[in-house]
Amino acid sequence: MGIRIDAEVSYPVNDEVERVLGLAEAVGEPITVTFVWEGGPSEHAVLVTAATPALWEHRSPTAYPPRVAADRAEAEEKEEPESAHPAEYGAFTLYRRRVGGRTAVVRDGVVVAELLDPGEAHWLEETARNVRQGFMDPKQKAVFEEFLARQADRGE
């Protein structure tokens, strides 16, 4: 996976979230982030620009396998449902989706990035890469077939 960054988030004083999100937009690569919430457990996520999950999912032949057993165990551990209120960090607002565990990162009313589970991000990126490497556009395929036709037989 792309770049690994550990960010300590201390809302509202620290603008670390804003800097990490700005970096994700600038490099255009997945960034692994560890959020250390005050008074709570740390949370690992992969931060990608908004178009990246759409591109990965477009190229992936199947959907990410659900974590049914893990989700049930987590649901049983939680006593009350997670707050649906957005969290604001400087110019960015984080909207955690209740289904799927993704978090949309919004600036000025536009989704600019997504926070994904590291396992899901890795699976999507690998699956999309495998499909992309097996695809050739028509012009590239014609040139490749011509190249192969010009090759001598191995027996000669």
QUIDA-V546093 format. One record per pair of residues at least 12 apart in sequence whose C-alpha atoms are under 8 Angstrom apart, sorted by sequence separation. I is the first residue (numbers start at 1). GAP is how many residues later the second one is. If there is no record, write none. Layout:
BEGIN
((I,GAP) (I,GAP))
END
This chain:
BEGIN
((32,12) (33,12) (84,12) (93,12) (94,12) (102,12) (103,12) (7,13) (32,13) (33,13) (84,13) (92,13) (93,13) (102,13) (103,13) (32,14) (33,14) (84,14) (92,14) (93,14) (102,14) (31,15) (32,15) (92,15) (101,15) (102,15) (30,16) (31,16) (91,16) (92,16) (101,16) (30,17) (31,17) (91,17) (30,18) (29,19) (30,19) (28,20) (29,20) (28,21) (24,23) (25,23) (24,24) (25,24) (24,25) (3,26) (5,26) (6,26) (7,26) (8,26) (9,26) (21,26) (2,27) (3,27) (4,27) (5,27) (6,27) (7,27) (8,27) (9,27) (10,27) (2,28) (3,28) (4,28) (5,28) (6,28) (7,28) (8,28) (9,28) (10,28) (1,29) (2,29) (3,29) (4,29) (5,29) (6,29) (7,29) (8,29) (9,29) (1,30) (2,30) (1,31) (64,56) (64,59) (64,60) (50,61) (53,61) (50,62) (51,62) (49,63) (50,63) (49,64) (50,64) (60,64) (48,65) (49,65) (47,66) (48,66) (61,66) (47,67) (48,67) (57,67) (60,67) (47,68) (48,68) (56,68) (59,68) (60,68) (46,69) (47,69) (56,69) (59,69) (45,70) (46,70) (58,70) (59,70) (61,70) (18,71) (45,71) (46,71) (53,71) (56,71) (57,71) (60,71) (17,72) (18,72) (45,72) (46,72) (56,72) (59,72) (18,73) (44,73) (45,73) (59,73) (15,74) (18,74) (44,74) (15,75) (46,75) (12,77) (11,78) (12,78) (32,86) (25,87) (25,88) (24,89) (21,92) (1,121))
END
